[in-house]
Amino acid sequence: MQILLVGGAVRDKLLNIDVHDQDWVVVGATPECLLEKGFTAVGKDFPVFLHPETKQEYALARTERKTGTGYKGFDCYFSPDVTIEEDLLRRDLTINAMAQDDTGKLIDPYGGQLDLNNRILRHVSHAFVEDPLRVLRVARFAAKLHHLSFTIADETLDLMKAIVASRELEHLTAERIWQEWYKSLSTQDPQIFLSVLRDCGALNVILPELDSLFGVPQPEKWHPEIDTGIHNLLVAKQAARLTPSTKIRFAAQMHDLGKGITPKHEWPSHKKHCHTGQAIINTLCDRIRVPNDYRELALIVCQQHSNVHRAAELRPETLLKVLNSFDVWRKPERLEQVLIACMADSRGRTGYEDIDYPQKAIFEQAYNAALSVNAQQVIKDGYQGAAIREEMEKRKIAAIKNGIRPNRDF
């Protein structure tokens, strides 16, 4: 029996970047052998086991044969006679098809190290086309490694286009789509995930709501980049610059979905997009099964980002109404989340990447001023029942007016 480190851990060690997960392949063993050593079986379709102490995944060396549609349509063959080279051959990219033994020796039968050095994402074999999930995985790796100047090999992009044309992407489950999208949100360049999917035609299949933004114009006065799809990519990039929060990054990517259905005769104006976009977000989140907390923040940002941009024009009553819509009194973290997403929107325009965003300070001042209003004092002053809420609102409005007076003239 031989145990080898494989995949991403080997790749990231060679790139000198942080290794988060370690996967192992066991050659020359049987399931019974691992169970006797205290391993726990976790894979129904594949022979995967958890180490009794580290809980890391150990998989028996295996080969696969395509038997059906989708990424689950495979027969798996595992046996002590399956070699590490045969196991690595079934993997997606050459940079993920390397292994390392316990002496540190690199096993690289398909040129992974050379492609690492040349910053190329290249498929291992033509069997790449058998698994539609690989389209999303390559897009995610392109996002993960973009800052290191990795690009996709032309022949690999051609195979990704072939997978799209075969309609195999339609067999992907919502969970796997969200998993890859979610992972892309934590990269330095989540916009690359979206742009690669668009380049191979997959965005229209996986996330048609985002794909429909491309080719839709906006007023050049406010958006020198004009194209709404390009704007969305710029916003995704700016959100990644501003925060590591995947929730905020997701909301930023969702904020303008309403512009994708604006009637052409209204272009380049999109007066109703803050309203129409909410239904589109709900439809997308239902289909991809996006977690509710991601959905909720995206809906708020979509609904209110135009109001936040107009902070300097809003009266105290409106500022309070917008803050209330954030549910910020019960969930104070929402304030920062929404404002960062709106800042990313503002900076996600050609030539505006480093502009100040004073709207953030105005809303923070308004929030802190309103927060100073004490419910107990209102009750002590003799208000009861529904009158308490009404008086609280009045005092919050007055506090906002006084609290941001140095910067505003009401």
Order of alpha helices (4+ residues) and beta strands (2+ residues): beta-alpha-beta-alpha-beta-beta-beta-beta-beta-alpha-beta-beta-alpha-beta-alpha-beta-alpha-alpha-alpha-alpha-alpha-alpha-alpha-alpha-alpha-alpha-alpha-alpha-alpha-alpha
